[in-house]
């Protein structure tokens, strides 16, 4: 009997990791590349300059929009660039998107799911696509570290709140 209880709790934990977020449920409908580009304006001269490691830049942003009653498109926009001696070696942009069926979330809990959970599911795909494009462009693969989307979402919420407060203070001062 205890063995069955343990299996049931393991199954429940697995279900939560697979897409249940407390009372709500997330179903990944589709993951796809929305757009990608690779530019290397310094080739072939860039291949001659092997004297130092390039400086890499990484920028990650997210977007979410509702496309159906319970269907949302979430996009992770990953931009990677490399410069050496003030010369751009390459610039890569990947827009990795997914369609997510979301149910059982109130407004307060929907934001973190769209702003953190869903992008975290998409980022490994974007990272792999960017790394592949870089290596196919003739450059060594950069180490693209994991991204803490929960922290990024919390910072975005904080900035939005501060902007609203500043906007409210500005309009109060005008009156």
C-alpha positions in Angstrom: 0.0 0.0 0.0 2.8 2.5 0.9 4.4 1.6 -2.4 1.3 2.6 -4.3 1.0 5.9 -2.4 4.7 6.7 -3.2 4.0 6.0 -6.9 1.0 8.2 -6.8 2.9 11.1 -5.3 5.7 10.6 -7.8 3.2 10.6 -10.6 1.7 13.9 -9.3 5.1 15.5 -9.0 5.9 14.4 -12.5 2.6 15.9 -13.8 3.4 19.2 -12.1 6.8 19.3 -13.7 5.3 18.4 -17.1 2.9 21.3 -17.2 0.7 21.7 -14.1 1.4 24.9 -12.3 -0.5 24.5 -8.9 -4.2 24.9 -10.0 -3.5 25.9 -13.6 -2.4 23.7 -16.5 0.1 24.4 -19.4 0.0 22.4 -22.6 2.7 23.0 -25.2 0.9 22.9 -28.5 3.9 23.7 -30.8 7.4 25.0 -30.7 8.8 26.7 -33.8 11.3 29.2 -35.2 9.5 32.4 -36.0 12.6 34.2 -37.5 16.4 33.9 -37.5 19.2 35.7 -39.1 23.0 35.5 -39.2 25.2 38.4 -40.4 29.0 38.4 -40.6 30.1 41.7 -42.1 33.8 41.1 -41.5 34.2 37.8 -43.3 36.7 36.6 -44.6 39.1 39.0 -43.0 37.7 38.1 -39.5 39.2 34.6 -40.0 42.7 36.0 -40.3 42.5 37.7 -36.9 43.0 34.9 -34.3 45.1 37.0 -31.9 42.5 37.4 -29.1 39.2 36.1 -28.0 36.2 38.1 -29.3 33.9 39.9 -26.8 30.5 38.3 -26.9 27.2 40.1 -26.2 24.0 38.4 -25.3 20.5 40.0 -25.1 17.3 38.1 -24.3 13.8 39.5 -24.5 10.4 37.9 -24.4 7.0 38.7 -25.9 3.6 37.1 -25.2 0.3 37.6 -26.9 -3.1 35.9 -26.7 -4.1 34.2 -30.0 -7.1 32.3 -28.9 -9.4 31.9 -25.9 -6.8 29.8 -23.9 -4.0 29.8 -26.5 -1.0 32.1 -26.2 2.1 32.7 -28.4 5.3 33.3 -26.4 8.4 34.3 -28.2 12.0 34.4 -26.9 14.2 36.8 -28.9 17.9 35.9 -28.5 20.5 38.2 -29.9 24.2 37.2 -29.8 27.0 39.3 -31.2 30.8 39.1 -31.2 33.3 41.9 -31.6 37.0 41.9 -31.9 39.1 45.1 -32.1 35.9 47.2 -32.5 34.9 45.1 -35.5 31.7 43.1 -35.6 32.5 39.5 -36.3 28.9 38.3 -36.4 25.4 39.1 -35.3 22.8 36.4 -34.7 19.1 36.8 -33.9 16.7 34.0 -33.2 13.0 34.4 -32.5 12.0 31.0 -31.0 8.3 30.8 -30.4 5.7 28.4 -29.0 2.0 28.0 -28.7 0.9 27.3 -25.2 -2.6 26.3 -24.1 -3.1 27.8 -20.6 -6.1 27.0 -18.4 -7.0 27.5 -14.8 -4.8 30.6 -14.2 -6.1 33.8 -12.6 -4.7 37.2 -13.9 -2.1 37.4 -11.1 -0.7 34.0 -11.9 -0.9 34.2 -15.7 1.8 36.9 -15.9 4.6 34.7 -14.4 3.6 31.7 -16.5 3.8 33.8 -19.7 6.8 35.9 -18.6 9.0 33.2 -17.0 7.7 29.6 -17.3 7.0 29.5 -21.0 10.2 31.4 -22.0 12.2 29.0 -19.9 10.8 26.1 -22.0 11.8 27.9 -25.3 15.2 29.2 -24.4 17.1 25.9 -24.9 15.8 25.7 -28.5 16.8 29.3 -29.2 20.2 28.7 -27.7 20.8 25.6 -29.8 19.7 27.4 -33.0 22.0 30.4 -32.3 25.0 28.2 -31.5 24.3 26.1 -34.6 24.2 29.2 -36.8 27.4 30.6 -35.3 29.3 27.3 -35.9 27.9 27.0 -39.4 29.2 30.6 -40.0 32.7 29.3 -39.3 33.1 30.7 -35.7 33.7 28.8 -32.5 30.6 28.2 -30.5 30.2 30.6 -27.6 29.1 29.4 -24.2 25.5 30.7 -23.9 24.7 30.3 -20.2 21.2 29.6 -18.9 18.9 32.5 -18.3 16.9 33.1 -15.1 13.5 34.1 -16.6 11.9 34.4 -13.2 14.4 37.1 -12.3 14.0 38.8 -15.6 10.2 38.8 -15.2 10.5 40.2 -11.7 12.7 43.0 -12.9 10.3 43.8 -15.7 7.4 44.0 -13.3 9.4 46.2 -11.0 10.3 48.6 -13.9 6.7 48.7 -15.1 5.5 49.5 -11.5 8.1 52.3 -11.2 7.2 53.7 -14.5 3.5 53.8 -13.5 4.4 55.5 -10.2 6.6 58.1 -11.9 3.8 58.7 -14.5 1.3 59.2 -11.6 3.7 61.5 -9.8 4.2 63.5 -13.1 0.5 63.9 -13.6 -0.1 64.9 -9.9 2.6 67.5 -10.2 1.0 69.0 -13.3 -2.3 69.5 -11.4 
